[in-house]
Amino acid sequence: MKLVRFGEPGQERPGLLHDGVIRDLSAHVDTINGAVLDKASLDKLRALDPSALPAVDGNPRLGPPLSDVGKVICVGLNYTDHAEESGMAIPEEPVLFMKATTSICGPNDDVIIPKHSTKLDWEVELGIVIGQRASYVSRDDALNYVAGYCVVNDVSERAFQLEGTGQWVKGKSNDTFCPFGPCVTTSDEVPDPQNLNLWLDVNGERLQSGNTRTMIFDVATIVSYISQHMTLEPGDLIPTGTPPGVGLGFKPPRFLSAGDTMAVGIERLGDIHQTVVPFSGAAN
């Protein structure tokens, strides 16, 4: 299944994407969140006849495919060649950091340049969506806790992240820095998460191209490892790292400006699109 939320911000309704058509799930669930990601609830939704669900007219905005996300736990430097282009050592265990949940936005919403930003960057990532509470799970059992997958653009401000006092979380957490979607594709439709092509274009130019088979730490290892350090809850989102081709890695580096567009995609999961816009809030 491909689960979506559609509608204006704050008014999104649950839906099912079937044969390119959004079908309204409002009569069956209130939203798409952790509470509907357990196996029993997903089985009930699978039993529905998609053609009997109301078709959604027009081309509505897609919201984040999950509401009430409790945590966004990211894995850094998880592709060897990306670590090398960043000038950082290959990690011996997963590098973890958090993105604020206030960075979440819809898959095709604009990315806003933060105040004082000078080095805005892009990162295509496979997102893991947790479906069951996970604490101290083994690697062999870890995939049983995964409800599905999605496309994530781990938008980053490199000056905030790496310069001055640094701190990854502050370089990753500005508003609109976590567009994801376009849907949650349930794990039964992704038999091998370690063989998915992923890509990112800026202004129509292919800058990132990779495959999840080159991850340093695979999905099962990531879920198991994180569960040793914190309890994972249904609806938690785990972006799993990016292949090479980020702006920081170019010589000279390339960063985003207002008006730039990003197209971000993963095989089997779909694609998402963002336009970069200037900050328009009141100055402090």
N, C-alpha and C positions, 0 to 999 in steps of 0.2 A: 504493500500500500504506500501511497504518497499522501501524507497528511499535510494540510495547509491551514493557514488562517488568513482571511481576506477581509478587507474593509479599511476604513480610515483609522488612523492611530487612536487607540483606546476604545475602538468600537469593532474590533475584528471578530469575525465569526468563524467557527470551525468548518473545515471542508475536506473533501477527498478529491484528489486530482486523478481523473480516470480518462484515458484516451484523449488527453489534451483539454478536457472539460472539467471545470471545478463543480463538484456536487456538494450541496449544502448538507452538513451533518448536524445542524442546530437542533433537530428533533431528537437526536440521540445522545449528544454530549454538549456541555456548555462551552467548552473550549478544548484546545489541545494542550495538555500540560502533563506533569508527571503522573497524575492520578489516572490517566487513560493509557499509560504506556506499559502497564503490566500485561502479562501474557493473556490473562482472561479477558481484559477489556479490549485488547487488540483483536482477539479471536472473535469477539462479538461484532466488532466493526468489519472484520473480514467476511463475516457471514451475511452482511447486507448485500443486496443487489444494487450495484452502483447506478444502473440505468433507472432504478425506481426512486432514486434520490433527486430532489429538485436541482435542475441545472441553474448555475449562476449566470445571469445575463451580463453581456459586455465584457470589459477587461478591467476588473477591479484591482485596486492596489493589493499586493500581497504583504501581509505583516510578517513579523517573525513567526516561524511555524510553531514555536513553543511559547506559551505564556508562563509567567511565574517561575522563570529559571532561577534556581537557587544559587548556583555557582557556575562560573566560567573558569575552568582550570586548564591552562594551556601548557603545551610541551614545546620548549625551545630547542633550536639546534638539532632537530631530529632527522635531518638529511645530511649525510657526510659532506656533500659538495656545497651545501648552504653554510655549514659551519666554516668550511674553508674560505668561502668568499667573504664571510664576515670577519675573518681573521681570528677566529676563536678555536680553542682546542676541541677535538671530538670528545663529547661527554661519555663518561663511563657508566652513568646512570641517567635516567630522564631528568632534564632540567625543567622545573615547574615554576610557573608564575600565574598570577590571576589577572583577569580583566574585570573591571567593575561591571555589574549587570546594567548600570545606566548607559553603558556603551552600546547596548543591543539596539538594533534597528531592523527595519524590514530589508529583505534581500535586494530590493531595487531602490531603496531610499537614497537620498543624497548623502554624501560624506562631507561633513562640515570641517573646514580648516580651523583648528583651534586658534585662539588668540596667541600671538607670539610664536607661532609655528614657523619653522624654516626648513624642516626635513621630513615631509610627509611621505610615507612609503606604503607599499602594498605587500600582501602575502596570501596566496591561495593555500587553503588548508582543508584536509578532511576533518569534519566534525563528528565526534562520537556522541550519541544521545543515550544517556543511561535510562534503563527501564525498570530496574529493581534496586532496592537498597543494597549496597555493597560495602562490606567491611572485611578486610583481611581475606580477600578471595584469592584463590590460586590462579596462576596463569592458565592452567588447563580448563578451568571453569569460567574464566573471565568473560568470554563472549556470550555466555548465557545471561549476563547482566546488561547487555547492550540491546536497546530497543530499535535503534536505527542509526542512520547517518545523514549528513547534510554537507553543503558547501559553506565554508566560512572564509571571509576576507579579514584576516587579522591585521587591520589597519594600524600603522605604527607611526609615532613621531620620534625619529631617531635622535634628535637633539635632546628631547625630554628623557629618552630612554638611556642614552649613553654618555651624555656630556654633563658637566657640572657634577652634581651629586649622583647623576644617573638614576637608577631604579626603573626596572622594566615595567612595573605595574603602572607607573605614572606616564610612561611612554606608550601605553597600550589601552588606556581607559577613558580617553575623552569621549564625549557624546558622539554617536554614530560610528565608533571605531570597531563595532562588531556586527556588521551586516551578515546574516546567514539565512539559509534556505536553499532553493525556493520552497522546499518541503522537507519533512522528515521522511526519508525512504526507509521503510522497515527492513530489519536485518535479513528477513527471508528473501528479499529481492537483491541482496548483496552477498552472494555465497562466499566470496573471497575478498575481504576488504584490503588485502595486501596485493591486489592486482588491479588497481584503478588508475587510469590516466587522469592527470589534472593539469590545468593550464590557467594562465592569466594574460589578458591583453590590455595594453594601455593605448588609448586612441587608435585601436585597430592593429597595433603592433604586438605580436606574440613575444612576451618577455619572460614568461615562466612556462616551462613544460617539463613534466616529470611523471613518475609512477610511484604509487605507494609501496611497491616492492623494494624500493631503495631506502625506506625508513630504517633508521638505526634501531629503534625500538618499535615493535609492531603493536597493533591495537590491543591484543590480549595482554602483552607485557605492560602496556601503559595503564590499562584499567586495573590490573592486579597491583602494579606498583603504587598508583595513587591511593588505592584502597588500603594500603599498609599505613598511610599517613593521615588519611581523613576518611570519613564515611561519605560515600557517594550516594546521592539521593535520586529518585526518579525525576527526570527532567533536567538533571545537570548536563552541561555541555562541555565537551573536551576537544578543543582544536589541537591537532596532533603534529604541528610543525609544517614547514614549507620547503619545497625544493628550491634550487638556485634560481637566480634571476630577479631578486629584489633590487630596488633602486640603490640601496646602500652598497651593493656588490659591484656596481658598474665603476669603471675608471674613465673619466671622473664619475662620481655618483650622480644618479638621476632621481629627482623627487617630483612629487605631484604639485600641480598648480590649479587654480580655479579654472573650471571649464574642461579639465581632463576627464576622460571616461575610462572605466574599468569594466571588463567582461571577464567573469571568473567562473570556471566550470570544472566539474568532475564527472567522469564516465559513470553512467547509470543514475546519477543524482541530479543532473540538470545544471543550469547556469544561472548566475545572478549578475546584476549590472548596477553600477553606481556612477554618478556624476559628482565631481568635486566642486563644492561651492564655498564662497568666502563666509567667514563668520559675520553674522549680521546683528548680534545681540548688542545691548547697550554697553558702552565702554565703562569700566570702573575707574 
